[in-house]
Amino acid sequence: MEKKKEKLLNILSENAQLSNEQLSVMIDESLDFVKEAKKEFEKEGIIKGYKTLVNWEKFGKATASAIIELKVTPQRNTGFDEIAARIMEFPEVEFVYLMSGGFDLAVMVNAATMADVAMFVAKRLAPIGGILSTATHFVLTRYKDGGKVFANDEEEIDERGSNLCD
Amino acid sequence: MIDYSTKINPTLKNIKPSGIRKFFDIANELEDVISLSVGEPDFHTPWHIREEGIYSLEKGRTRYTPNKGFIKLREEISAYLKRKFSLEYSPQKEVLVTVGGSEAIDLCIRALINKGDEVLIPEPSFVCYVPITQMAGGVHVTIKTTAENKFKLMVEDLEKAVTDKTKLLVLPYPNNPTGGIMERDELKAVADFIVKHDLIVLSDEIYAELTYTGHRHVSIAELPGMKERTVIVNGFSKSHSMTGWRMGYAVGPAEIISPMTKLHQFAIMSAPTMSQYAAIEALRNGDEDIEKMRSEYDMRRRLIVDGLNKMGLTCFEPEGAFYVFPSIKSTGLSSAEFCEKLIYSKGVAVVPGDAFGESGEGFVRISYCYSINHITEALERMQAFIKELKEGK
């Protein structure tokens, strides 16, 4: 059962669009099993959502993104959690990671323009108590995102053909 | 003017061109065709394997290799066969690296078959065994397999076909196009038959890694007394998605591998060098890739079998390779008619079953070397097609 559940998660993490019917055939379990498992995963927060990976640039909508390195002073009792909690409330923030190495928090910020990102850092992030320094690195090209290749304009052509010797 | 018809070898001239070719020509002319017809993986060769090929070029390793292939590769092949199928072969004397599994099949048949020798060939099966036998001057004797028997080879049928001229049995399992497999006890019966009649087996195990129903592939060479009577053909095309690298091999008794090597050295010299480097990497670090792809194929297989059964095309559950072979007899159409109508009316290309021998008539071969979305759309179109047929449109 656990194996089948893991399989289900693996499939969904690649393609959330499959119907419950398809999923049930693919993992060889009943339709109810799939429905129950999905419900359970959602309830327990194992499945956090279903979204679509959009290449906005290709759509023609300009966006700006930056990864911001933050050095922070950990707070007594709560460590980094409290500051992280404040940061992640902003809808502009795509992810917040606690990092090992030369800085503490890595924050991805998305906004309409580079100026908006800069303003966000200056006005929203930097003033938060406990933040010692920020270093903003703008994203220039998304080569690969969410496990998918973005920066490839050539449509892949299926060259497989009529070889008899298959 | 040269009359070329007098120049070409008449045996070759008389070999019938396959029916699939004509069918693919139609597919190429039409627009918005969605194909379920190819016989090669859609996955790219895993990157670490491609990278090894690239490195070998960068380092200028572009010379011939030993005729049998790099000893390192032969050692890896030997270790792999032991790890996966409990087979033991000496890398020095019993392994030959070839240009795809196809070359190994050709070498084996040509090395063994003399004028008038008979070769038992199950049907439906891959299209090359018969013409290669004919070119070698041999006589092909087809053994029909049926959906009722899950397209397995039945010893009764072999007994009916064997004569004192029979020399070789081709054993193509897991099977293209049917997806049938042979299990250990079934192979045991075939092995007894082989020993009884003093025959050799050419076991084409190119799909050995692709079995799905819990029965891992068993090689007939593993059975008592069979190693000395079996030449196994295998390769990297299907297991590691390496079709274009042209990497295959044959393993068997030194007494057969040696004459095969003689032919190989005159015709080919050695298999492509960069491909051999890539193949070494595939065997050293590629077992996980195989599992990933196998699990993906398995999910697609379930979707297709389910979809076909739902639309009323009875489908024997394929246990190996990456094809399903449903019966289309309920439509009242022949295989060729079914495929032509389907492609003209819905733009879905599948292969008529009779392309793999007469006994494939009444079936079509559907490949699942395609993405889930692609398969889903093709199934929807096929369902509409079947519905229209039933309504007599």
Chai-1 contact restraints between the chains, C-beta under 6 A:
chainA,res_idxA,chainB,res_idxB,connection_type,confidence,min_distance_angstrom,max_distance_angstrom,comment,restraint_id
A,V25,B,R302,contact,1.0,0.0,6.0,A-B,restraint_1
A,V25,B,L303,contact,1.0,0.0,6.0,A-B,restraint_2
A,V25,B,D306,contact,1.0,0.0,6.0,A-B,restraint_3
A,M26,B,M299,contact,1.0,0.0,6.0,A-B,restraint_4
A,M26,B,R302,contact,1.0,0.0,6.0,A-B,restraint_5
A,R160,B,V38,contact,1.0,0.0,6.0,A-B,restraint_6
A,R160,B,E40,contact,1.0,0.0,6.0,A-B,restraint_7
A,S162,B,F24,contact,1.0,0.0,6.0,A-B,restraint_8
A,L164,B,S18,contact,1.0,0.0,6.0,A-B,restraint_9
A,L164,B,I20,contact,1.0,0.0,6.0,A-B,restraint_10
A,L164,B,V127,contact,1.0,0.0,6.0,A-B,restraint_11
A,C165,B,S102,contact,1.0,0.0,6.0,A-B,restraint_12
A,D166,B,G39,contact,1.0,0.0,6.0,A-B,restraint_13
A,D166,B,E40,contact,1.0,0.0,6.0,A-B,restraint_14
